[in-house]
Amino acid sequence: MDLNSGYPFWAVKNGLLGTYPRLQQDLNCEVVVIGGGISGALIAHYLTEANIETVVLEKREIAGGSTSASTALLQYEIDTPLTELVKLVGEQNAVRAYQLCRDAIDKVAEVAQKVGVADHFSYKTSLYLASSRWHVKQLRQEYELRKANGFNLDFLEKGAIGERFSFNAPAALYSYNAAEVDAFQLAHGLFKHAAQRGAQIFDRTSAKEWHADSAGVTVTTDTGCRIHAKYLILAAGYEAQNYIKQTLVKFRSSYAIASEPLSDFSGWHEQCLIWESARPYVYMRTTSEGRAIIGGEDDRIDIPAKRDALLERKAAKLSKRFNNFFPHIPLHVDYRWAGTFGETSDGLPYIDHLPDQPRILLALGYGGNGITYSIVAAELLRDRLCQRPTPDAAIFRLDRH
């Protein structure tokens, strides 16, 4: 798939952080992971920490797909509000999904510290705006349900928003569990650490085909090599849909810009994460060197040629939206890019095995919570392979609908 347009900020900023060879020989291992982005990196980390022999295949450069284009806001809120998710999967499963995402933020902090990239992670607060007065009632219900289930947040009336920010809105939720990260740095740090613990990582190597039976899985690569493993974990992000008959995700194009470093954040309280109740929504964050990142302006479908042609126009719209929020902050755009984005019908990921193929496992963190979902997937799949109880697995099963 043609996943990105323009020059994704993280790849340009960080440059070449690590190189890995192409696979040139047959291998045997316990688990082969297909996908060298942030999902594959977290899975490789958790598996090697559990002393599970792991091989990773990535057909591009490591972290060169969707991870390089991720804006990497870490929130426990998913794209489906909790009040709506309850209607889709029941209150127990909905609340638990939100709790897992909340807890995953702290776990990202822990692994970032462990692999030496803690400087690229920062805890934040998060502001979720009612885009119109018609959304205020739903926001109030959302607040009450979250508060009743132990989430730490405030309900802000219009006046309280204006006291903290240079803009106003009919209402907002202000959450105290959020963060931001450089996903490109994190992925490379995780892979470097996993390699030091014995993982074998290969980029520019595609899985051409595989065969699974009751004994294990054999993967044949485009280099003509074979990998014999007990399990295969498919962590190939949006491209995983190419391997699965069932339609799991709706693809869109999403756009983003990054500013020059800013000297003034007047009207941006705590430089919190900002997003809105409109769908599709615009969202904002900052970076460690003081840049603003603004994303959104999603298209309903993902057509790479159209995405390329619209990039400048979409970037101008995002810049205008920022100016509407922060009229006193001069914004000069340094980077503009776009990428494929996918949503499931309920906003939850798929963490399961393929039908009738228990040796083929899925770690598909679709939606706006890809990184926190990847933490959840890494833990669940590790526990499954270690034959530990996985009571939360049913929430993310492939056949939940």
DOBABA-213727 format. One record per residue (C-alpha): x, y, z; chain; residue in one letter; residue number from 1. Coordinates in Angstrom, 2 decimals. Layout:
! DOBABA-213727
SITE        c1        c2        c3   chain   resn   resi
SITE         X         Y         Z       A      A    NUM
...
***
This chain:
! DOBABA-213727
SITE        c1        c2        c3   chain   resn   resi
SITE      0.00      0.00      0.00       A      M      1
SITE      0.99      3.62     -0.63       A      D      2
SITE      0.69      4.70      3.01       A      L      3
SITE      2.15      8.22      3.14       A      N      4
SITE      2.28     11.48      1.20       A      S      5
SITE      4.74     14.34      1.66       A      G      6
SITE      7.54     14.15      4.22       A      Y      7
SITE      6.41     12.73      7.57       A      P      8
SITE      7.93     14.87     10.31       A      F      9
SITE      9.36     12.14     12.51       A      W     10
SITE     11.34     10.40      9.79       A      A     11
SITE     12.85     13.70      8.60       A      V     12
SITE     13.59     14.95     12.12       A      K     13
SITE     15.20     11.74     13.35       A      N     14
SITE     16.95     10.53     10.23       A      G     15
SITE     18.31      7.00     10.05       A      L     16
SITE     18.27      5.68     13.62       A      L     17
SITE     19.12      2.07     12.89       A      G     18
SITE     19.77     -0.33     10.04       A      T     19
SITE     18.94     -4.01      9.78       A      Y     20
SITE     19.92     -6.62      7.16       A      P     21
SITE     17.76     -8.42      4.64       A      R     22
SITE     17.07    -12.05      5.45       A      L     23
SITE     19.52    -14.26      3.55       A      Q     24
SITE     19.13    -17.67      5.21       A      Q     25
SITE     16.51    -20.08      6.54       A      D     26
SITE     15.63    -19.73     10.22       A      L     27
SITE     13.81    -21.51     13.03       A      N     28
SITE     12.15    -19.61     15.88       A      C     29
SITE      9.18    -19.65     18.23       A      E     30
SITE      7.42    -16.58     16.79       A      V     31
SITE      7.77    -14.64     13.56       A      V     32
SITE      6.32    -11.12     13.61       A      V     33
SITE      5.33     -9.51     10.31       A      I     34
SITE      5.51     -5.74     10.66       A      G     35
SITE      8.36     -3.46     11.74       A      G     36
SITE      6.37     -0.46     12.97       A      G     37
SITE      5.47      0.50     16.52       A      I     38
SITE      3.11     -2.49     16.90       A      S     39
SITE      5.77     -4.99     15.85       A      G     40
SITE      8.33     -3.20     18.02       A      A     41
SITE      6.22     -3.44     21.18       A      L     42
SITE      5.39     -7.08     20.48       A      I     43
SITE      9.06     -7.92     19.89       A      A     44
SITE      9.92     -6.17     23.15       A      H     45
SITE      7.34     -8.02     25.23       A      Y     46
SITE      8.14    -11.39     23.66       A      L     47
SITE     11.90    -11.13     24.12       A      T     48
SITE     11.40     -9.94     27.70       A      E     49
SITE      9.49    -13.21     28.18       A      A     50
SITE     12.42    -15.14     26.60       A      N     51
SITE     10.39    -16.07     23.51       A      I     52
SITE     12.62    -16.52     20.46       A      E     53
SITE     11.43    -13.89     17.97       A      T     54
SITE     12.08    -12.97     14.33       A      V     55
SITE     10.70     -9.72     12.84       A      V     56
SITE     10.16     -9.04      9.13       A      L     57
SITE      9.56     -5.55      7.68       A      E     58
SITE      9.29     -4.99      3.94       A      K     59
SITE     10.28     -1.28      4.16       A      R     60
SITE     12.83      0.32      6.45       A      E     61
SITE     12.09     -0.20     10.14       A      I     62
SITE      9.34      2.23     11.24       A      A     63
SITE      9.09      3.47      7.65       A      G     64
SITE      5.35      2.89      7.17       A      G     65
SITE      2.49      4.39      9.17       A      S     66
SITE      4.69      4.80     12.27       A      T     67
SITE      6.71      7.52     10.56       A      S     68
SITE      3.49      9.45      9.88       A      A     69
SITE      1.87      8.95     13.29       A      S     70
SITE      1.11     12.08     15.30       A      T     71
SITE      1.35      9.86     18.42       A      A     72
SITE     -1.16     11.38     20.81       A      L     73
SITE     -1.63      8.93     23.68       A      L     74
SITE     -5.13      9.01     25.13       A      Q     75
SITE     -7.32      6.50     26.90       A      Y     76
SITE    -10.36      7.88     25.06       A      E     77
SITE    -10.98      6.04     21.83       A      I     78
SITE    -12.69      7.43     18.73       A      D     79
SITE    -15.98      5.95     19.94       A      T     80
SITE    -17.20      7.75     23.09       A      P     81
SITE    -17.69      5.51     26.10       A      L     82
SITE    -21.44      6.17     26.11       A      T     83
SITE    -21.65      4.91     22.52       A      E     84
SITE    -19.28      2.00     23.04       A      L     85
SITE    -21.49      0.71     25.85       A      V     86
SITE    -24.30      0.32     23.33       A      K     87
SITE    -22.04     -1.65     21.00       A      L     88
SITE    -20.16     -4.01     23.31       A      V     89
SITE    -21.83     -3.68     26.73       A      G     90
SITE    -20.80     -1.58     29.71       A      E     91
SITE    -18.35     -4.05     31.23       A      Q     92
SITE    -16.35     -4.50     28.02       A      N     93
SITE    -16.54     -0.81     27.09       A      A     94
SITE    -15.27      0.39     30.45       A      V     95
SITE    -12.56     -2.25     30.48       A      R     96
SITE    -11.35     -1.17     27.03       A      A     97
SITE    -11.04      2.40     28.29       A      Y     98
SITE     -9.23      1.23     31.42       A      Q     99
SITE     -6.75     -0.81     29.38       A      L    100
SITE     -5.95      2.23     27.23       A      C    101
SITE     -5.53      4.40     30.34       A      R    102
SITE     -3.16      1.88     31.92       A      D    103
SITE     -1.28      1.50     28.63       A      A    104
SITE     -0.12      5.13     28.79       A      I    105
SITE      1.89      4.38     31.95       A      D    106
SITE      3.24      1.23     30.33       A      K    107
SITE      4.47      3.24     27.33       A      V    108
SITE      6.31      5.47     29.81       A      A    109
SITE      7.86      2.39     31.43       A      E    110
SITE      9.09      0.82     28.20       A      V    111
SITE     10.38      4.19     26.92       A      A    112
SITE     12.44      4.47     30.10       A      Q    113
SITE     13.68      0.89     29.81       A      K    114
SITE     14.86      1.19     26.20       A      V    115
SITE     16.48      4.60     26.66       A      G    116
SITE     14.07      6.96     24.90       A      V    117
SITE     12.33      8.50     27.93       A      A    118
SITE     13.23     11.98     26.67       A      D    119
SITE     10.83     11.40     23.77       A      H    120
SITE      7.84     10.73     26.03       A      F    121
SITE      5.90     13.33     28.00       A      S    122
SITE      2.79     13.13     30.18       A      Y    123
SITE      0.06     15.60     29.22       A      K    124
SITE     -3.51     16.59     29.97       A      T    125
SITE     -6.18     16.40     27.27       A      S    126
SITE     -9.02     18.73     26.26       A      L    127
SITE    -12.00     17.26     24.42       A      Y    128
SITE    -14.17     20.06     23.03       A      L    129
SITE    -17.87     20.09     22.23       A      A    130
SITE    -17.82     21.25     18.61       A      S    131
SITE    -21.37     22.61     18.89       A      S    132
SITE    -23.95     23.25     21.59       A      R    133
SITE    -25.81     20.16     20.36       A      W    134
SITE    -22.95     18.04     21.70       A      H    135
SITE    -23.05     19.40     25.26       A      V    136
SITE    -25.65     16.92     26.55       A      K    137
SITE    -23.69     13.98     25.17       A      Q    138
SITE    -20.47     15.35     26.71       A      L    139
SITE    -22.20     15.66     30.10       A      R    140
SITE    -23.37     12.03     29.87       A      Q    141
SITE    -19.87     10.99     28.84       A      E    142
SITE    -18.39     12.80     31.84       A      Y    143
SITE    -20.80     11.21     34.29       A      E    144
SITE    -20.21      7.67     32.97       A      L    145
SITE    -16.43      8.04     33.03       A      R    146
SITE    -16.45      9.63     36.49       A      K    147
SITE    -18.64      6.85     37.83       A      A    148
SITE    -16.04      4.34     36.61       A      N    149
SITE    -13.05      6.02     38.22       A      G    150
SITE    -11.59      8.12     35.40       A      F    151
SITE     -9.89     11.36     36.42       A      N    152
SITE    -11.42     14.25     34.47       A      L    153
SITE    -13.32     17.55     34.83       A      D    154
SITE    -16.35     18.91     33.04       A      F    155
SITE    -15.62     22.47     31.89       A      L    156
SITE    -18.40     24.95     31.21       A      E    157
SITE    -17.96     27.58     28.52       A      K    158
SITE    -16.64     30.22     30.93       A      G    159
SITE    -14.01     27.91     32.41       A      A    160
SITE    -12.62     27.13     28.96       A      I    161
SITE    -12.23     30.82     28.14       A      G    162
SITE    -10.36     31.41     31.40       A      E    163
SITE     -7.66     28.90     30.43       A      R    164
SITE     -7.50     29.15     26.65       A      F    165
SITE     -7.55     31.79     23.93       A      S    166
SITE    -10.67     30.19     22.45       A      F    167
SITE    -13.99     29.00     23.78       A      N    168
SITE    -16.46     26.18     23.20       A      A    169
SITE    -19.90     25.23     24.54       A      P    170
SITE    -18.29     22.69     26.93       A      A    171
SITE    -15.31     20.38     27.24       A      A    172
SITE    -13.89     17.40     29.09       A      L    173
SITE    -10.48     17.94     30.65       A      Y    174
SITE     -8.68     14.64     31.27       A      S    175
SITE     -5.60     14.07     33.42       A      Y    176
SITE     -4.42     10.82     31.81       A      N    177
SITE     -2.73     11.53     28.48       A      A    178
SITE      0.71     11.76     26.94       A      A    179
SITE      2.62     12.34     23.73       A      E    180
SITE      5.55     10.42     22.27       A      V    181
SITE      7.90     10.27     19.31       A      D    182
SITE      6.70      6.92     17.93       A      A    183
SITE      9.62      6.71     15.47       A      F    184
SITE     12.19      7.00     18.27       A      Q    185
SITE     10.23      4.61     20.44       A      L    186
SITE     10.03      1.95     17.73       A      A    187
SITE     13.76      2.11     17.03       A      H    188
SITE     14.57      2.03     20.74       A      G    189
SITE     12.38     -1.03     21.24       A      L    190
SITE     13.91     -2.89     18.31       A      F    191
SITE     17.44     -2.06     19.42       A      K    192
SITE     16.68     -3.37     22.90       A      H    193
SITE     14.95     -6.48     21.53       A      A    194
SITE     17.93     -7.22     19.28       A      A    195
SITE     20.24     -6.98     22.28       A      Q    196
SITE     18.08     -9.62     23.97       A      R    197
SITE     18.33    -11.97     20.99       A      G    198
SITE     15.54    -10.96     18.61       A      A    199
SITE     16.46    -11.21     14.92       A      Q    200
SITE     15.18     -8.24     12.93       A      I    201
SITE     15.18     -7.92      9.15       A      F    202
SITE     13.97     -5.03      7.05       A      D    203
SITE     13.50     -4.78      3.27       A      R    204
SITE     12.24     -8.39      3.54       A      T    205
SITE      8.67     -9.29      2.61       A      S    206
SITE      6.65    -12.30      3.68       A      A    207
SITE      5.63    -13.61      0.28       A      K    208
SITE      3.46    -16.46      1.54       A      E    209
SITE      2.95    -18.70      4.53       A      W    210
SITE      1.53    -22.10      5.35       A      H    211
SITE      0.13    -23.02      8.76       A      A    212
SITE     -0.80    -26.41     10.16       A      D    213
SITE     -1.21    -27.94     13.60       A      S    214
SITE      2.56    -28.10     14.08       A      A    215
SITE      3.45    -24.52     13.21       A      G    216
SITE      3.93    -21.98     10.43       A      V    217
SITE      6.33    -21.79      7.51       A      T    218
SITE      6.91    -18.32      6.02       A      V    219
SITE      8.54    -17.89      2.62       A      T    220
SITE     10.12    -14.49      1.99       A      T    221
SITE     10.77    -12.55     -1.19       A      D    222
SITE     14.46    -13.36     -0.71       A      T    223
SITE     13.65    -17.05     -1.14       A      G    224
SITE     14.27    -17.94      2.49       A      C    225
SITE     12.03    -19.91      4.81       A      R    226
SITE     11.26    -19.32      8.46       A      I    227
SITE      9.81    -22.17     10.51       A      H    228
SITE      7.98    -20.96     13.62       A      A    229
SITE      5.41    -22.13     16.12       A      K    230
SITE      3.35    -18.95     15.62       A      Y    231
SITE      3.05    -16.01     13.25       A      L    232
SITE      1.89    -12.62     14.55       A      I    233
SITE      0.49    -10.30     11.91       A      L    234
SITE      1.29     -6.74     13.05       A      A    235
SITE      1.38     -5.15      9.61       A      A    236
SITE     -1.06     -2.35     10.39       A      G    237
SITE     -3.37     -1.28      7.61       A      Y    238
SITE     -1.66     -3.57      5.10       A      E    239
SITE     -2.79     -6.58      7.14       A      A    240
SITE     -6.20     -6.25      5.47       A      Q    241
SITE     -4.53     -7.62      2.32       A      N    242
SITE     -4.06    -10.95      4.09       A      Y    243
SITE     -7.56    -11.26      5.57       A      I    244
SITE    -10.74    -12.09      3.65       A      K    245
SITE    -13.06    -10.41      6.16       A      Q    246
SITE    -13.32     -6.62      5.81       A      T    247
SITE    -12.12     -5.28      9.15       A      L    248
SITE    -11.47     -1.62      8.56       A      V    249
SITE    -12.61      1.44      6.58       A      K    250
SITE     -9.70      3.37      5.13       A      F    251
SITE     -9.42      7.15      5.07       A      R    252
SITE     -6.73      9.71      4.30       A      S    253
SITE     -5.65     11.92      7.19       A      S    254
SITE     -3.46     15.02      7.04       A      Y    255
SITE     -1.02     16.75      9.39       A      A    256
SITE      1.32     19.70      9.65       A      I    257
SITE      4.20     20.57     11.98       A      A    258
SITE      5.21     24.15     12.73       A      S    259
SITE      8.57     25.76     13.23       A      E    260
SITE      9.57     25.77     16.92       A      P    261
SITE      7.35     28.27     18.75       A      L    262
SITE      8.57     30.76     21.35       A      S    263
SITE      5.13     31.54     22.75       A      D    264
SITE      2.18     29.32     23.68       A      F    265
SITE     -0.16     32.08     24.84       A      S    266
SITE     -3.67     30.76     25.35       A      G    267
SITE     -2.65     27.09     25.21       A      W    268
SITE     -3.11     25.88     28.79       A      H    269
SITE     -0.40     23.37     29.79       A      E    270
SITE      0.19     22.71     26.08       A      Q    271
SITE     -2.39     19.96     26.51       A      C    272
SITE     -3.63     17.65     23.79       A      L    273
SITE     -6.68     19.12     22.07       A      I    274
SITE     -9.36     17.40     20.01       A      W    275
SITE    -13.06     17.84     19.32       A      E    276
SITE    -16.38     16.03     19.18       A      S    277
SITE    -16.97     16.67     15.46       A      A    278
SITE    -16.29     13.74     13.12       A      R    279
SITE    -13.85     13.86     11.50       A      P    280
SITE    -12.06     15.94     14.12       A      Y    281
SITE     -9.04     18.22     14.25       A      V    282
SITE     -6.44     17.54     16.94       A      Y    283
SITE     -3.32     19.28     18.22       A      M    284
SITE     -0.22     18.56     20.29       A      R    285
SITE      3.26     19.96     20.84       A      T    286
SITE      6.71     18.37     20.62       A      T    287
SITE      9.73     18.39     22.93       A      S    288
SITE     11.43     21.09     20.82       A      E    289
SITE      8.36     23.33     20.95       A      G    290
SITE      6.66     22.64     17.64       A      R    291
SITE      2.91     22.41     17.21       A      A    292
SITE      1.46     19.44     15.32       A      I    293
SITE     -2.05     19.76     13.91       A      I    294
SITE     -3.87     16.87     12.27       A      G    295
SITE     -7.22     16.01     10.76       A      G    296
SITE     -9.16     17.07      7.65       A      E    297
SITE     -9.78     13.38      6.92       A      D    298
SITE    -11.17     12.23      3.59       A      D    299
SITE    -13.87      9.57      3.59       A      R    300
SITE    -11.81      7.24      1.40       A      I    301
SITE     -8.10      6.71      0.89       A      D    302
SITE     -6.95      7.35     -2.68       A      I    303
SITE     -3.18      7.98     -2.72       A      P    304
SITE     -3.14     10.11     -5.90       A      A    305
SITE     -5.96     12.28     -4.56       A      K    306
SITE     -4.23     12.51     -1.20       A      R    307
SITE     -1.04     13.72     -2.86       A      D    308
SITE     -2.90     16.36     -4.86       A      A    309
SITE     -4.83     17.66     -1.84       A      L    310
SITE     -1.92     17.88      0.58       A      L    311
SITE     -1.18     21.61      0.19       A      E    312
SITE     -4.85     22.58      0.36       A      R    313
SITE     -5.46     20.43      3.43       A      K    314
SITE     -2.35     21.82      5.11       A      A    315
SITE     -3.66     25.35      4.56       A      A    316
SITE     -6.99     24.40      6.17       A      K    317
SITE     -5.24     22.92      9.19       A      L    318
SITE     -3.14     26.05      9.54       A      S    319
SITE     -6.29     28.17      9.44       A      K    320
SITE     -7.94     26.02     12.11       A      R    321
SITE     -4.91     26.52     14.34       A      F    322
SITE     -5.08     30.28     13.83       A      N    323
SITE     -8.75     30.22     14.84       A      N    324
SITE     -7.82     28.52     18.09       A      F    325
SITE     -4.67     30.53     18.80       A      F    326
SITE     -4.77     33.89     17.00       A      P    327
SITE     -1.83     35.21     19.06       A      H    328
SITE      0.57     32.40     18.15       A      I    329
SITE      2.30     32.94     14.77       A      P    330
SITE      2.32     29.65     12.89       A      L    331
SITE      4.87     28.90     10.18       A      H    332
SITE      4.57     25.40      8.74       A      V    333
SITE      7.79     23.43      8.39       A      D    334
SITE      6.37     20.01      7.45       A      Y    335
SITE      3.18     18.74      5.87       A      R    336
SITE      2.26     15.13      5.27       A      W    337
SITE     -0.64     12.71      4.95       A      A    338
SITE     -1.24      9.04      5.45       A      G    339
SITE     -3.66      6.16      5.39       A      T    340
SITE     -5.88      5.93      8.45       A      F    341
SITE     -8.29      3.11      9.28       A      G    342
SITE    -11.29      2.78     11.57       A      E    343
SITE    -13.20     -0.24     12.81       A      T    344
SITE    -16.97     -0.10     13.27       A      S    345
SITE    -16.68      0.19     17.06       A      D    346
SITE    -13.27      1.88     17.35       A      G    347
SITE    -11.69     -1.18     19.00       A      L    348
SITE     -8.70     -3.16     17.68       A      P    349
SITE     -8.57     -6.79     16.61       A      Y    350
SITE     -6.39     -9.00     18.80       A      I    351
SITE     -7.16    -12.62     18.00       A      D    352
SITE     -6.26    -15.47     15.66       A      H    353
SITE     -7.46    -16.03     12.12       A      L    354
SITE    -10.55    -18.24     11.80       A      P    355
SITE     -9.55    -21.92     11.90       A      D    356
SITE     -5.87    -20.90     12.05       A      Q    357
SITE     -4.86    -20.68     15.73       A      P    358
SITE     -1.19    -20.37     14.73       A      R    359
SITE     -1.83    -17.04     12.92       A      I    360
SITE     -2.32    -14.28     15.49       A      L    361
SITE     -3.51    -10.73     14.82       A      L    362
SITE     -2.34     -7.50     16.45       A      A    363
SITE     -4.27     -4.85     14.55       A      L    364
SITE     -4.50     -1.59     16.48       A      G    365
SITE     -6.73      0.29     14.09       A      Y    366
SITE     -8.07      3.73     15.02       A      G    367
SITE     -6.72      6.75     16.85       A      G    368
SITE     -5.30      4.67     19.72       A      N    369
SITE     -2.85      2.58     17.74       A      G    370
SITE      0.02      2.80     20.24       A      I    371
SITE     -1.99      2.09     23.38       A      T    372
SITE     -3.78     -0.71     21.53       A      Y    373
SITE     -0.39     -2.15     20.59       A      S    374
SITE      0.57     -2.29     24.27       A      I    375
SITE     -2.66     -4.19     24.98       A      V    376
SITE     -1.98     -6.55     22.05       A      A    377
SITE      1.62     -7.18     23.09       A      A    378
SITE      0.55     -8.15     26.60       A      E    379
SITE     -2.37    -10.32     25.54       A      L    380
SITE     -0.38    -12.19     22.90       A      L    381
SITE      2.57    -12.67     25.21       A      R    382
SITE      0.26    -14.10     27.88       A      D    383
SITE     -1.42    -16.35     25.34       A      R    384
SITE      1.93    -17.74     24.17       A      L    385
SITE      3.02    -18.21     27.79       A      C    386
SITE     -0.27    -20.03     28.48       A      Q    387
SITE     -1.39    -17.46     31.04       A      R    388
SITE     -5.04    -16.41     31.52       A      P    389
SITE     -6.22    -13.69     29.10       A      T    390
SITE     -9.65    -12.60     30.39       A      P    391
SITE     -9.60     -9.38     28.35       A      D    392
SITE     -9.04    -11.15     25.02       A      A    393
SITE    -12.77    -11.58     24.35       A      A    394
SITE    -13.23     -7.79     24.09       A      I    395
SITE    -11.05     -7.68     20.96       A      F    396
SITE    -11.94    -10.95     19.27       A      R    397
SITE    -12.39    -11.06     15.51       A      L    398
SITE    -16.00    -12.28     15.62       A      D    399
SITE    -17.30     -9.87     18.29       A      R    400
SITE    -19.92     -8.44     15.89       A      H    401
***
